[in-house]
Amino acid sequence: MRKSHGYRSRTRKLLKKKPREKGKIGLSKLLHEYKPGDKVVIKLNPTVHKGMPHRRYHGRVGTIKAKRGRSYVISITQDNAVKTIIARPEHLEPHRGV
């Protein structure tokens, strides 16, 4: 039988939550407003499937370009290409540059 190559294939370890992290998402994460130009880290939340970017962008830092409905348009550089990703705020965190 052929292997499945679905959107979330090979994410068993990547999208697994530790026991203390399980449960509902905090409201501050959902209601956080990002402005164009803000830097964000894409951190996938496996409990919410809607608005989830592809696993290859997990941990990447991008720049907010615009808001589209409840989601945000994010610009990410990948090698020489500039990618545009649409993700919901559940999968984003403010970047704390060191």
Phi and psi in degrees as a GROMACS rama.xvg file:
@    title "Ramachandran Plot"
@    xaxis  label "Phi"
@    yaxis  label "Psi"
@TYPE xy
-71.9485  149.455  ARG-2
-71.9875  149.436  LYS-3
-82.7319  134.484  SER-4
-119.177  51.2121  HIS-5
-72.4589  176.973  GLY-6
-64.2235  -31.6292  TYR-7
-110.433  25.4724  ARG-8
-68.4319  145.785  SER-9
58.7996  42.0623  ARG-10
-120.971  16.5837  THR-11
-57.4954  -45.66  ARG-12
-82.2715  -38.5835  LYS-13
-65.0577  -42.5376  LEU-14
-102.133  35.9133  LEU-15
-106.519  133.406  LYS-16
-96.5584  147.748  LYS-17
-77.2785  156.474  LYS-18
-53.8159  -36.3928  PRO-19
-77.1949  -16.0461  ARG-20
-88.7266  -13.3519  GLU-21
-69.328  158.461  LYS-22
117.829  -168.076  GLY-23
-74.1501  156.425  LYS-24
-81.9936  144.129  ILE-25
-68.5219  147.032  GLY-26
-64.6136  -31.5343  LEU-27
-63.3106  -31.7147  SER-28
-71.2088  -37.9771  LYS-29
-75.1726  -35.4472  LEU-30
-94.6554  2.27884  LEU-31
-66.8524  127.801  HIS-32
-97.1259  127.672  GLU-33
-105.725  143.871  TYR-34
-108.023  153.515  LYS-35
-55.9613  132.49  PRO-36
101.903  -15.616  GLY-37
-68.8295  143.072  ASP-38
-91.4772  135.897  LYS-39
-133.662  154.162  VAL-40
-104.666  130.875  VAL-41
-85.4674  112.525  ILE-42
-127.503  105.114  LYS-43
-66.2227  136.475  LEU-44
-106.836  109.254  ASN-45
-67.717  -16.3798  PRO-46
-76.4639  -18.4637  THR-47
-115.554  116.168  VAL-48
-87.4932  -27.6506  HIS-49
-74.1104  134.698  LYS-50
71.4246  23.1748  GLY-51
-91.1994  123.937  MET-52
-71.8704  172.402  PRO-53
-66.5994  152.86  HIS-54
-63.4812  -22.1575  ARG-55
-66.8368  -17.1449  ARG-56
-96.3713  2.0311  TYR-57
-63.7129  123.702  HIS-58
90.9125  -3.41267  GLY-59
-80.5829  151.128  ARG-60
-103.647  130.795  VAL-61
-134.675  176.391  GLY-62
-116.597  133.539  THR-63
-70.8032  128.934  ILE-64
-101.509  -43.3195  LYS-65
-161.124  170.547  ALA-66
-108.492  136.324  LYS-67
-131.417  97.0064  ARG-68
69.4434  -126.098  GLY-69
-86.7942  -15.41  ARG-70
-91.9221  171.772  SER-71
-123.787  144.572  TYR-72
-94.4191  123.723  VAL-73
-119.513  138.612  ILE-74
-105.598  127.895  SER-75
-130.486  138.861  ILE-76
-93.8169  131.106  THR-77
-130.026  104.848  GLN-78
59.2052  -115.337  ASP-79
-97.9164  -9.83736  ASN-80
-92.1386  151.603  ALA-81
-108.532  118.916  VAL-82
-101.364  147.167  LYS-83
-113.023  125.367  THR-84
-124.598  141.763  ILE-85
-112.03  121.226  ILE-86
-141.77  152.195  ALA-87
-84.9214  160.349  ARG-88
-65.1455  -17.0522  PRO-89
-63.0211  -26.0065  GLU-90
-102.137  11.7787  HIS-91
-121.544  151.953  LEU-92
-137.78  144.813  GLU-93
-63.693  138.3  PRO-94
-79.9226  128.371  HIS-95
-107.089  88.6562  ARG-96
-63.8354  134.725  GLY-97
